[in-house]
């Protein structure tokens, strides 16, 4: 099994990172004797992400049951007191769980892609901080995605309602001008970003 890393933030947040290297058959076998349905996805990649997400959750919480609200937010009906946030990119899947914090997590591959669409997710002031750095652009992209998961807003105001500042090696995140708790981690050529707030 490909549990890549477990990252604890204090005593109250656990983040599991799964590196997906298994084939569909191996993932299904690891989920035998569980309550997981095996849906018919057209894409093998999507099916494997679905299965690996449940394998990772099984490692973290000994459950595989994830349900989704109408807005797409995942919930754990077997552990209603536990908050969950999920993201995947490339061959990485991440899950963050906590009993006392609401969470927004994102993982993104570090690439030039965010540099091409800066105006879609950054204000002009924020974009000045990038200095044409694909790493900085990818970090801020992941930060804004994580903030969106934490506190969904109207997509028309996406760039303006969430703001980010780079201060030395720290990223400061604001939602509607209120500073948020955040952490990030570089995992190979991926950036994992977590934003969280008390329930």
C-alpha positions as CSV (number, residue, x, y, z in Angstrom):
1,X,0.0,0.0,0.0
2,X,1.2,3.5,-0.8
3,X,0.7,5.6,2.3
4,X,3.4,8.1,1.5
5,X,3.3,10.2,4.7
6,X,1.1,11.2,7.6
7,X,1.6,14.8,8.7
8,X,0.3,15.9,12.1
9,X,-0.3,19.6,12.8
10,X,-0.3,19.7,16.5
11,X,-2.6,17.2,18.1
12,X,-5.7,18.2,16.3
13,X,-5.2,17.8,12.6
14,X,-4.0,14.8,10.7
15,X,-3.1,14.8,7.0
16,X,-2.6,11.6,5.1
17,X,-0.8,11.6,1.8
18,X,-1.2,8.7,-0.6
19,X,1.0,8.1,-3.6
20,X,-1.1,6.2,-6.1
21,X,1.0,3.5,-7.8
22,X,-1.4,0.6,-7.5
23,X,-3.6,-0.8,-10.3
24,X,-7.3,-1.1,-10.0
25,X,-7.3,-4.8,-9.0
26,X,-4.8,-4.1,-6.1
27,X,-6.9,-1.2,-4.8
28,X,-10.1,-3.3,-4.9
29,X,-8.5,-6.2,-3.1
30,X,-7.4,-3.8,-0.3
31,X,-11.0,-2.7,0.1
32,X,-12.5,-6.2,0.4
33,X,-14.8,-6.7,3.3
34,X,-15.6,-3.0,3.5
35,X,-18.7,-1.0,2.6
36,X,-17.2,0.5,-0.5
37,X,-19.2,0.5,-3.7
38,X,-17.2,0.1,-6.9
39,X,-18.8,2.6,-9.3
40,X,-18.4,2.4,-13.0
41,X,-16.2,5.4,-13.9
42,X,-15.3,5.8,-17.6
43,X,-11.8,6.8,-16.6
44,X,-9.5,4.2,-14.9
45,X,-7.6,7.1,-13.4
46,X,-10.7,8.5,-11.8
47,X,-11.7,5.1,-10.5
48,X,-8.3,4.5,-9.0
49,X,-8.4,8.0,-7.3
50,X,-11.8,7.1,-5.9
51,X,-10.5,3.7,-4.6
52,X,-7.2,5.1,-3.2
53,X,-9.1,7.9,-1.4
54,X,-11.0,5.2,0.5
55,X,-7.8,3.2,1.1
56,X,-6.2,6.3,2.6
57,X,-9.3,7.1,4.8
58,X,-9.3,3.4,6.0
59,X,-5.7,4.0,7.2
60,X,-6.5,7.2,8.9
61,X,-9.9,6.4,10.5
62,X,-10.7,2.7,9.9
63,X,-13.7,3.6,7.7
64,X,-14.2,4.0,4.0
65,X,-17.5,5.7,3.9
66,X,-17.6,9.2,2.5
67,X,-20.7,11.0,1.5
68,X,-21.1,14.4,-0.2
69,X,-23.4,17.3,0.4
70,X,-25.0,19.1,-2.6
71,X,-22.2,21.6,-2.8
72,X,-19.7,18.8,-3.1
73,X,-18.3,19.0,0.4
74,X,-17.3,15.6,1.8
75,X,-18.7,14.4,5.1
76,X,-18.1,11.4,7.4
77,X,-21.6,10.2,8.5
78,X,-20.0,7.5,10.7
79,X,-17.9,10.2,12.4
80,X,-20.1,13.3,12.4
81,X,-17.8,15.2,14.8
82,X,-14.9,14.8,12.4
83,X,-14.3,17.3,9.6
84,X,-12.7,16.1,6.4
85,X,-11.2,17.8,3.3
86,X,-9.9,15.9,0.2
87,X,-7.8,16.8,-2.8
88,X,-5.9,14.9,-5.5
89,X,-3.4,15.9,-8.2
90,X,-1.3,13.8,-10.4
91,X,-0.6,10.6,-8.5
92,X,-1.1,12.1,-5.0
93,X,-4.2,12.0,-2.9
94,X,-4.5,13.9,0.4
95,X,-7.1,13.8,3.2
96,X,-7.1,16.2,6.2
97,X,-9.2,15.3,9.2
98,X,-9.9,17.1,12.5
99,X,-12.4,17.1,15.3
100,X,-12.0,20.8,16.2
101,X,-11.2,22.6,13.0
102,X,-13.0,23.1,9.7
103,X,-10.5,22.3,6.9
104,X,-9.8,23.2,3.3
105,X,-6.9,21.3,1.7
106,X,-5.5,21.4,-1.8
107,X,-2.6,19.7,-3.6
108,X,-1.3,21.0,-6.9
109,X,1.6,20.1,-9.2
110,X,4.2,22.9,-9.3
111,X,4.1,24.1,-12.9
112,X,3.9,27.1,-15.1
113,X,0.2,26.6,-15.6
114,X,-0.8,29.1,-12.8
115,X,1.5,31.8,-14.3
116,X,-0.7,31.7,-17.5
117,X,-4.0,32.4,-15.5
118,X,-2.8,34.7,-12.7
119,X,-5.6,37.2,-13.3
120,X,-8.2,34.5,-12.8
121,X,-7.2,33.8,-9.2
122,X,-5.0,36.7,-8.0
123,X,-5.6,40.4,-7.7
124,X,-3.0,42.7,-9.4
125,X,-1.4,43.4,-6.0
126,X,-1.1,39.7,-5.3
127,X,0.3,38.9,-8.7
128,X,3.2,41.4,-8.1
129,X,4.5,39.0,-5.4
130,X,5.0,36.2,-7.9
131,X,8.0,37.6,-9.8
132,X,7.4,35.0,-12.6
133,X,8.1,32.2,-10.2
134,X,6.1,29.0,-11.0
135,X,6.7,27.8,-7.4
136,X,5.2,31.0,-5.9
137,X,2.3,30.9,-8.4
138,X,1.6,27.2,-7.6
139,X,1.6,27.9,-3.9
140,X,-0.8,30.8,-4.1
141,X,-3.0,28.8,-6.5
142,X,-3.2,26.0,-3.9
143,X,-3.8,28.5,-1.1
144,X,-6.8,30.0,-2.9
145,X,-8.2,26.6,-3.7
146,X,-7.9,25.5,-0.1
147,X,-9.5,28.7,1.1
148,X,-12.4,28.1,-1.4
149,X,-12.9,24.7,0.1
150,X,-12.9,26.1,3.6
151,X,-15.3,28.9,2.9
152,X,-17.2,28.7,-0.4
153,X,-18.1,32.1,-2.0
154,X,-19.4,33.4,-5.2
155,X,-16.9,32.4,-7.9
156,X,-17.3,35.8,-9.6
157,X,-15.5,37.3,-6.6
158,X,-13.1,34.5,-6.1
159,X,-9.9,36.6,-6.5
160,X,-11.1,39.4,-4.3
161,X,-12.8,37.6,-1.4
162,X,-9.7,35.5,-0.7
163,X,-6.3,37.2,-0.4
164,X,-2.8,36.0,0.1
165,X,0.5,37.7,1.0
166,X,4.0,36.3,0.8
167,X,6.1,37.3,3.8
168,X,9.6,35.8,3.6
169,X,8.9,32.0,3.8
170,X,5.3,32.4,5.1
171,X,2.1,32.7,3.3
172,X,-0.6,34.7,5.0
173,X,-4.2,33.9,4.0
174,X,-7.2,36.1,4.4
175,X,-10.9,35.4,3.8
176,X,-12.9,38.6,3.7
177,X,-10.0,40.4,5.3
178,X,-9.8,38.0,8.3
179,X,-6.5,36.2,8.7
180,X,-6.7,32.4,8.6
181,X,-4.6,29.6,10.0
182,X,-2.6,27.9,7.3
183,X,0.3,25.5,6.6
184,X,1.9,24.2,3.5
185,X,4.3,21.4,2.6
186,X,6.3,20.7,-0.6
187,X,5.9,17.0,-1.5
188,X,8.3,16.2,-4.4
189,X,7.1,18.5,-7.2
190,X,3.7,19.1,-5.6
191,X,2.5,21.7,-3.1
192,X,0.1,20.8,-0.4
193,X,-1.7,23.7,1.2
194,X,-4.1,23.6,4.3
195,X,-6.3,26.4,5.6
196,X,-8.2,25.9,8.8
197,X,-10.4,27.6,11.4
198,X,-12.1,26.6,14.6
199,X,-15.6,25.2,14.3
